[in-house]
Amino acid sequence: MARAPPLGTTLAFMMSVIALSLPEMLILRKVLKLPLIATFAGVVGSGILLVGFLFNAIL
């Protein structure tokens, strides 16, 4: 019997595909400097990880 991945893992993956994609970073490069883009990626990545862990722990 095949099992689906946990909900938190799936949710974190779907959010990260959109928020941390290469096209998104290229668009941000037009309006932000590299240190701000790195900070954005770090904060968003940390938030996505936190959401994934919380959903996996709760559900």
HTML snippet that shows the backbone in 3Dmol.js (N, CA, C, O; Angstrom):
<script src="https://3Dmol.org/build/3Dmol-min.js"></script>
<div id="view" style="width:600px;height:400px;position:relative"></div>
<script>
const pdb = `
ATOM      1  N   MET A   1       0.836  -1.177   0.000  1.00  0.00           N
ATOM      2  CA  MET A   1       0.000   0.000   0.000  1.00  0.00           C
ATOM      3  C   MET A   1       0.887   1.249   0.000  1.00  0.00           C
ATOM      4  O   MET A   1       1.777   1.384   0.840  1.00  0.00           O
ATOM      5  N   ALA A   2       0.647   2.130  -0.915  1.00  0.00           N
ATOM      6  CA  ALA A   2       1.425   3.362  -1.026  1.00  0.00           C
ATOM      7  C   ALA A   2       0.882   4.417  -0.072  1.00  0.00           C
ATOM      8  O   ALA A   2      -0.327   4.538   0.128  1.00  0.00           O
ATOM      9  N   ARG A   3       1.804   5.176   0.510  1.00  0.00           N
ATOM     10  CA  ARG A   3       1.398   6.240   1.433  1.00  0.00           C
ATOM     11  C   ARG A   3       1.734   7.588   0.828  1.00  0.00           C
ATOM     12  O   ARG A   3       2.735   7.740   0.128  1.00  0.00           O
ATOM     13  N   ALA A   4       0.900   8.546   1.102  1.00  0.00           N
ATOM     14  CA  ALA A   4       1.142   9.925   0.651  1.00  0.00           C
ATOM     15  C   ALA A   4       2.089  10.609   1.630  1.00  0.00           C
ATOM     16  O   ALA A   4       2.140  10.235   2.802  1.00  0.00           O
ATOM     17  N   PRO A   5       2.837  11.602   1.167  1.00  0.00           N
ATOM     18  CA  PRO A   5       3.697  12.342   2.108  1.00  0.00           C
ATOM     19  C   PRO A   5       2.838  13.112   3.118  1.00  0.00           C
ATOM     20  O   PRO A   5       1.676  13.411   2.844  1.00  0.00           O
ATOM     21  N   PRO A   6       3.402  13.429   4.268  1.00  0.00           N
ATOM     22  CA  PRO A   6       2.645  14.187   5.278  1.00  0.00           C
ATOM     23  C   PRO A   6       2.177  15.542   4.732  1.00  0.00           C
ATOM     24  O   PRO A   6       2.784  16.102   3.819  1.00  0.00           O
ATOM     25  N   LEU A   7       1.102  16.045   5.302  1.00  0.00           N
ATOM     26  CA  LEU A   7       0.503  17.296   4.839  1.00  0.00           C
ATOM     27  C   LEU A   7       1.472  18.472   4.953  1.00  0.00           C
ATOM     28  O   LEU A   7       1.542  19.294   4.038  1.00  0.00           O
ATOM     29  N   GLY A   8       2.210  18.571   6.038  1.00  0.00           N
ATOM     30  CA  GLY A   8       3.152  19.671   6.222  1.00  0.00           C
ATOM     31  C   GLY A   8       4.253  19.661   5.167  1.00  0.00           C
ATOM     32  O   GLY A   8       4.646  20.714   4.666  1.00  0.00           O
ATOM     33  N   THR A   9       4.744  18.484   4.834  1.00  0.00           N
ATOM     34  CA  THR A   9       5.773  18.354   3.803  1.00  0.00           C
ATOM     35  C   THR A   9       5.242  18.799   2.453  1.00  0.00           C
ATOM     36  O   THR A   9       5.912  19.532   1.725  1.00  0.00           O
ATOM     37  N   THR A  10       4.050  18.360   2.126  1.00  0.00           N
ATOM     38  CA  THR A  10       3.427  18.733   0.855  1.00  0.00           C
ATOM     39  C   THR A  10       3.176  20.235   0.794  1.00  0.00           C
ATOM     40  O   THR A  10       3.449  20.869  -0.226  1.00  0.00           O
ATOM     41  N   LEU A  11       2.666  20.797   1.861  1.00  0.00           N
ATOM     42  CA  LEU A  11       2.386  22.231   1.906  1.00  0.00           C
ATOM     43  C   LEU A  11       3.676  23.047   1.777  1.00  0.00           C
ATOM     44  O   LEU A  11       3.716  24.037   1.046  1.00  0.00           O
ATOM     45  N   ALA A  12       4.718  22.634   2.483  1.00  0.00           N
ATOM     46  CA  ALA A  12       5.992  23.347   2.416  1.00  0.00           C
ATOM     47  C   ALA A  12       6.580  23.271   1.003  1.00  0.00           C
ATOM     48  O   ALA A  12       7.123  24.256   0.504  1.00  0.00           O
ATOM     49  N   PHE A  13       6.475  22.123   0.369  1.00  0.00           N
ATOM     50  CA  PHE A  13       6.984  21.982  -0.992  1.00  0.00           C
ATOM     51  C   PHE A  13       6.238  22.890  -1.962  1.00  0.00           C
ATOM     52  O   PHE A  13       6.857  23.561  -2.787  1.00  0.00           O
ATOM     53  N   MET A  14       4.919  22.913  -1.865  1.00  0.00           N
ATOM     54  CA  MET A  14       4.126  23.747  -2.784  1.00  0.00           C
ATOM     55  C   MET A  14       4.425  25.229  -2.581  1.00  0.00           C
ATOM     56  O   MET A  14       4.497  25.979  -3.555  1.00  0.00           O
ATOM     57  N   MET A  15       4.599  25.663  -1.338  1.00  0.00           N
ATOM     58  CA  MET A  15       4.903  27.069  -1.081  1.00  0.00           C
ATOM     59  C   MET A  15       6.304  27.431  -1.567  1.00  0.00           C
ATOM     60  O   MET A  15       6.510  28.515  -2.114  1.00  0.00           O
ATOM     61  N   SER A  16       7.260  26.538  -1.374  1.00  0.00           N
ATOM     62  CA  SER A  16       8.631  26.857  -1.759  1.00  0.00           C
ATOM     63  C   SER A  16       8.817  26.885  -3.269  1.00  0.00           C
ATOM     64  O   SER A  16       9.644  27.646  -3.772  1.00  0.00           O
ATOM     65  N   VAL A  17       8.065  26.071  -3.999  1.00  0.00           N
ATOM     66  CA  VAL A  17       8.172  26.064  -5.461  1.00  0.00           C
ATOM     67  C   VAL A  17       7.815  27.434  -6.017  1.00  0.00           C
ATOM     68  O   VAL A  17       8.438  27.890  -6.976  1.00  0.00           O
ATOM     69  N   ILE A  18       6.836  28.091  -5.440  1.00  0.00           N
ATOM     70  CA  ILE A  18       6.418  29.404  -5.919  1.00  0.00           C
ATOM     71  C   ILE A  18       7.312  30.509  -5.357  1.00  0.00           C
ATOM     72  O   ILE A  18       7.783  31.363  -6.108  1.00  0.00           O
ATOM     73  N   ALA A  19       7.545  30.499  -4.066  1.00  0.00           N
ATOM     74  CA  ALA A  19       8.213  31.631  -3.414  1.00  0.00           C
ATOM     75  C   ALA A  19       9.711  31.685  -3.662  1.00  0.00           C
ATOM     76  O   ALA A  19      10.290  32.771  -3.665  1.00  0.00           O
ATOM     77  N   LEU A  20      10.357  30.537  -3.870  1.00  0.00           N
ATOM     78  CA  LEU A  20      11.812  30.518  -3.980  1.00  0.00           C
ATOM     79  C   LEU A  20      12.289  30.046  -5.353  1.00  0.00           C
ATOM     80  O   LEU A  20      13.379  29.486  -5.475  1.00  0.00           O
ATOM     81  N   SER A  21      11.484  30.267  -6.371  1.00  0.00           N
ATOM     82  CA  SER A  21      11.845  29.816  -7.713  1.00  0.00           C
ATOM     83  C   SER A  21      12.818  30.785  -8.380  1.00  0.00           C
ATOM     84  O   SER A  21      12.933  31.943  -7.978  1.00  0.00           O
ATOM     85  N   LEU A  22      13.508  30.298  -9.394  1.00  0.00           N
ATOM     86  CA  LEU A  22      14.449  31.126 -10.136  1.00  0.00           C
ATOM     87  C   LEU A  22      13.760  32.307 -10.822  1.00  0.00           C
ATOM     88  O   LEU A  22      14.282  33.420 -10.752  1.00  0.00           O
ATOM     89  N   PRO A  23      12.607  32.119 -11.484  1.00  0.00           N
ATOM     90  CA  PRO A  23      11.945  33.292 -12.074  1.00  0.00           C
ATOM     91  C   PRO A  23      11.578  34.364 -11.049  1.00  0.00           C
ATOM     92  O   PRO A  23      11.660  35.558 -11.337  1.00  0.00           O
ATOM     93  N   GLU A  24      11.177  33.939  -9.862  1.00  0.00           N
ATOM     94  CA  GLU A  24      10.855  34.897  -8.794  1.00  0.00           C
ATOM     95  C   GLU A  24      12.095  35.700  -8.405  1.00  0.00           C
ATOM     96  O   GLU A  24      12.023  36.915  -8.220  1.00  0.00           O
ATOM     97  N   MET A  25      13.226  35.018  -8.283  1.00  0.00           N
ATOM     98  CA  MET A  25      14.464  35.706  -7.915  1.00  0.00           C
ATOM     99  C   MET A  25      14.920  36.662  -9.023  1.00  0.00           C
ATOM    100  O   MET A  25      15.455  37.732  -8.734  1.00  0.00           O
ATOM    101  N   LEU A  26      14.715  36.290 -10.266  1.00  0.00           N
ATOM    102  CA  LEU A  26      15.088  37.172 -11.376  1.00  0.00           C
ATOM    103  C   LEU A  26      14.213  38.423 -11.406  1.00  0.00           C
ATOM    104  O   LEU A  26      14.693  39.513 -11.718  1.00  0.00           O
ATOM    105  N   ILE A  27      12.941  38.268 -11.082  1.00  0.00           N
ATOM    106  CA  ILE A  27      12.043  39.426 -11.015  1.00  0.00           C
ATOM    107  C   ILE A  27      12.460  40.334  -9.859  1.00  0.00           C
ATOM    108  O   ILE A  27      12.504  41.556 -10.005  1.00  0.00           O
ATOM    109  N   LEU A  28      12.764  39.733  -8.719  1.00  0.00           N
ATOM    110  CA  LEU A  28      13.188  40.521  -7.560  1.00  0.00           C
ATOM    111  C   LEU A  28      14.509  41.225  -7.821  1.00  0.00           C
ATOM    112  O   LEU A  28      14.750  42.298  -7.268  1.00  0.00           O
ATOM    113  N   ARG A  29      15.370  40.647  -8.654  1.00  0.00           N
ATOM    114  CA  ARG A  29      16.673  41.242  -8.958  1.00  0.00           C
ATOM    115  C   ARG A  29      16.529  42.605  -9.633  1.00  0.00           C
ATOM    116  O   ARG A  29      17.415  43.454  -9.537  1.00  0.00           O
ATOM    117  N   LYS A  30      15.401  42.802 -10.316  1.00  0.00           N
ATOM    118  CA  LYS A  30      15.179  44.080 -10.998  1.00  0.00           C
ATOM    119  C   LYS A  30      14.873  45.215 -10.025  1.00  0.00           C
ATOM    120  O   LYS A  30      15.077  46.383 -10.355  1.00  0.00           O
ATOM    121  N   VAL A  31      14.386  44.884  -8.831  1.00  0.00           N
ATOM    122  CA  VAL A  31      13.994  45.928  -7.883  1.00  0.00           C
ATOM    123  C   VAL A  31      14.780  45.895  -6.566  1.00  0.00           C
ATOM    124  O   VAL A  31      14.741  46.863  -5.807  1.00  0.00           O
ATOM    125  N   LEU A  32      15.495  44.789  -6.283  1.00  0.00           N
ATOM    126  CA  LEU A  32      16.230  44.664  -5.029  1.00  0.00           C
ATOM    127  C   LEU A  32      17.693  44.340  -5.298  1.00  0.00           C
ATOM    128  O   LEU A  32      18.035  43.781  -6.340  1.00  0.00           O
ATOM    129  N   LYS A  33      18.542  44.693  -4.360  1.00  0.00           N
ATOM    130  CA  LYS A  33      19.954  44.325  -4.451  1.00  0.00           C
ATOM    131  C   LYS A  33      20.141  42.923  -3.869  1.00  0.00           C
ATOM    132  O   LYS A  33      19.280  42.414  -3.150  1.00  0.00           O
ATOM    133  N   LEU A  34      21.272  42.314  -4.190  1.00  0.00           N
ATOM    134  CA  LEU A  34      21.533  40.926  -3.828  1.00  0.00           C
ATOM    135  C   LEU A  34      21.416  40.635  -2.325  1.00  0.00           C
ATOM    136  O   LEU A  34      20.835  39.608  -1.974  1.00  0.00           O
ATOM    137  N   PRO A  35      21.932  41.475  -1.418  1.00  0.00           N
ATOM    138  CA  PRO A  35      21.779  41.170   0.010  1.00  0.00           C
ATOM    139  C   PRO A  35      20.305  41.117   0.456  1.00  0.00           C
ATOM    140  O   PRO A  35      19.941  40.306   1.308  1.00  0.00           O
ATOM    141  N   LEU A  36      19.479  41.971  -0.115  1.00  0.00           N
ATOM    142  CA  LEU A  36      18.052  41.940   0.235  1.00  0.00           C
ATOM    143  C   LEU A  36      17.372  40.692  -0.304  1.00  0.00           C
ATOM    144  O   LEU A  36      16.488  40.137   0.350  1.00  0.00           O
ATOM    145  N   ILE A  37      17.771  40.246  -1.483  1.00  0.00           N
ATOM    146  CA  ILE A  37      17.205  39.017  -2.045  1.00  0.00           C
ATOM    147  C   ILE A  37      17.611  37.820  -1.188  1.00  0.00           C
ATOM    148  O   ILE A  37      16.800  36.927  -0.942  1.00  0.00           O
ATOM    149  N   ALA A  38      18.861  37.799  -0.736  1.00  0.00           N
ATOM    150  CA  ALA A  38      19.322  36.717   0.133  1.00  0.00           C
ATOM    151  C   ALA A  38      18.561  36.717   1.459  1.00  0.00           C
ATOM    152  O   ALA A  38      18.191  35.658   1.964  1.00  0.00           O
ATOM    153  N   THR A  39      18.330  37.895   2.016  1.00  0.00           N
ATOM    154  CA  THR A  39      17.548  37.997   3.253  1.00  0.00           C
ATOM    155  C   THR A  39      16.124  37.524   3.026  1.00  0.00           C
ATOM    156  O   THR A  39      15.573  36.789   3.846  1.00  0.00           O
ATOM    157  N   PHE A  40      15.526  37.940   1.921  1.00  0.00           N
ATOM    158  CA  PHE A  40      14.169  37.502   1.568  1.00  0.00           C
ATOM    159  C   PHE A  40      14.105  35.982   1.480  1.00  0.00           C
ATOM    160  O   PHE A  40      13.213  35.360   2.057  1.00  0.00           O
ATOM    161  N   ALA A  41      15.055  35.383   0.754  1.00  0.00           N
ATOM    162  CA  ALA A  41      15.062  33.929   0.589  1.00  0.00           C
ATOM    163  C   ALA A  41      15.244  33.224   1.933  1.00  0.00           C
ATOM    164  O   ALA A  41      14.609  32.201   2.190  1.00  0.00           O
ATOM    165  N   GLY A  42      16.102  33.765   2.783  1.00  0.00           N
ATOM    166  CA  GLY A  42      16.315  33.160   4.093  1.00  0.00           C
ATOM    167  C   GLY A  42      15.096  33.230   4.986  1.00  0.00           C
ATOM    168  O   GLY A  42      14.735  32.247   5.633  1.00  0.00           O
ATOM    169  N   VAL A  43      14.461  34.391   5.023  1.00  0.00           N
ATOM    170  CA  VAL A  43      13.272  34.563   5.871  1.00  0.00           C
ATOM    171  C   VAL A  43      12.113  33.710   5.350  1.00  0.00           C
ATOM    172  O   VAL A  43      11.440  33.028   6.123  1.00  0.00           O
ATOM    173  N   VAL A  44      11.889  33.753   4.055  1.00  0.00           N
ATOM    174  CA  VAL A  44      10.787  32.971   3.473  1.00  0.00           C
ATOM    175  C   VAL A  44      11.056  31.475   3.619  1.00  0.00           C
ATOM    176  O   VAL A  44      10.153  30.707   3.954  1.00  0.00           O
ATOM    177  N   GLY A  45      12.300  31.063   3.368  1.00  0.00           N
ATOM    178  CA  GLY A  45      12.640  29.650   3.525  1.00  0.00           C
ATOM    179  C   GLY A  45      12.462  29.166   4.953  1.00  0.00           C
ATOM    180  O   GLY A  45      11.951  28.071   5.186  1.00  0.00           O
ATOM    181  N   SER A  46      12.884  29.986   5.910  1.00  0.00           N
ATOM    182  CA  SER A  46      12.717  29.625   7.325  1.00  0.00           C
ATOM    183  C   SER A  46      11.236  29.542   7.699  1.00  0.00           C
ATOM    184  O   SER A  46      10.820  28.631   8.416  1.00  0.00           O
ATOM    185  N   GLY A  47      10.455  30.488   7.215  1.00  0.00           N
ATOM    186  CA  GLY A  47       9.014  30.455   7.484  1.00  0.00           C
ATOM    187  C   GLY A  47       8.344  29.239   6.885  1.00  0.00           C
ATOM    188  O   GLY A  47       7.473  28.635   7.512  1.00  0.00           O
ATOM    189  N   ILE A  48       8.738  28.875   5.677  1.00  0.00           N
ATOM    190  CA  ILE A  48       8.157  27.692   5.028  1.00  0.00           C
ATOM    191  C   ILE A  48       8.525  26.427   5.800  1.00  0.00           C
ATOM    192  O   ILE A  48       7.683  25.552   6.002  1.00  0.00           O
ATOM    193  N   LEU A  49       9.782  26.332   6.230  1.00  0.00           N
ATOM    194  CA  LEU A  49      10.191  25.177   7.035  1.00  0.00           C
ATOM    195  C   LEU A  49       9.398  25.096   8.337  1.00  0.00           C
ATOM    196  O   LEU A  49       8.958  24.018   8.737  1.00  0.00           O
ATOM    197  N   LEU A  50       9.221  26.234   8.991  1.00  0.00           N
ATOM    198  CA  LEU A  50       8.470  26.271  10.242  1.00  0.00           C
ATOM    199  C   LEU A  50       7.024  25.813  10.030  1.00  0.00           C
ATOM    200  O   LEU A  50       6.501  25.019  10.812  1.00  0.00           O
ATOM    201  N   VAL A  51       6.390  26.309   8.984  1.00  0.00           N
ATOM    202  CA  VAL A  51       5.012  25.892   8.679  1.00  0.00           C
ATOM    203  C   VAL A  51       4.951  24.397   8.416  1.00  0.00           C
ATOM    204  O   VAL A  51       4.044  23.719   8.899  1.00  0.00           O
ATOM    205  N   GLY A  52       5.909  23.877   7.654  1.00  0.00           N
ATOM    206  CA  GLY A  52       5.929  22.442   7.367  1.00  0.00           C
ATOM    207  C   GLY A  52       6.071  21.610   8.627  1.00  0.00           C
ATOM    208  O   GLY A  52       5.347  20.633   8.819  1.00  0.00           O
ATOM    209  N   PHE A  53       7.016  22.001   9.494  1.00  0.00           N
ATOM    210  CA  PHE A  53       7.212  21.261  10.745  1.00  0.00           C
ATOM    211  C   PHE A  53       5.975  21.344  11.641  1.00  0.00           C
ATOM    212  O   PHE A  53       5.574  20.347  12.242  1.00  0.00           O
ATOM    213  N   LEU A  54       5.372  22.528  11.732  1.00  0.00           N
ATOM    214  CA  LEU A  54       4.187  22.682  12.582  1.00  0.00           C
ATOM    215  C   LEU A  54       3.022  21.838  12.081  1.00  0.00           C
ATOM    216  O   LEU A  54       2.355  21.171  12.873  1.00  0.00           O
ATOM    217  N   PHE A  55       2.771  21.859  10.780  1.00  0.00           N
ATOM    218  CA  PHE A  55       1.682  21.055  10.246  1.00  0.00           C
ATOM    219  C   PHE A  55       1.937  19.564  10.436  1.00  0.00           C
ATOM    220  O   PHE A  55       1.008  18.810  10.722  1.00  0.00           O
ATOM    221  N   ASN A  56       3.183  19.133  10.281  1.00  0.00           N
ATOM    222  CA  ASN A  56       3.490  17.724  10.497  1.00  0.00           C
ATOM    223  C   ASN A  56       3.328  17.342  11.967  1.00  0.00           C
ATOM    224  O   ASN A  56       2.917  16.223  12.273  1.00  0.00           O
ATOM    225  N   ALA A  57       3.648  18.258  12.875  1.00  0.00           N
ATOM    226  CA  ALA A  57       3.537  17.961  14.293  1.00  0.00           C
ATOM    227  C   ALA A  57       2.083  17.944  14.759  1.00  0.00           C
ATOM    228  O   ALA A  57       1.701  17.135  15.605  1.00  0.00           O
ATOM    229  N   ILE A  58       1.275  18.850  14.194  1.00  0.00           N
ATOM    230  CA  ILE A  58      -0.115  18.967  14.641  1.00  0.00           C
ATOM    231  C   ILE A  58      -1.007  17.886  14.020  1.00  0.00           C
ATOM    232  O   ILE A  58      -1.850  17.293  14.693  1.00  0.00           O
ATOM    233  N   LEU A  59      -0.803  17.646  12.730  1.00  0.00           N
ATOM    234  CA  LEU A  59      -1.697  16.689  12.044  1.00  0.00           C
ATOM    235  C   LEU A  59      -1.100  15.325  11.923  1.00  0.00           C
ATOM    236  O   LEU A  59      -1.731  14.422  11.374  1.00  0.00           O
TER     237      LEU A  59
END
`;
const viewer = $3Dmol.createViewer("view");
viewer.addModel(pdb, "pdb");
viewer.setStyle({}, {cartoon: {color: "spectrum"}});
viewer.zoomTo();
viewer.render();
</script>
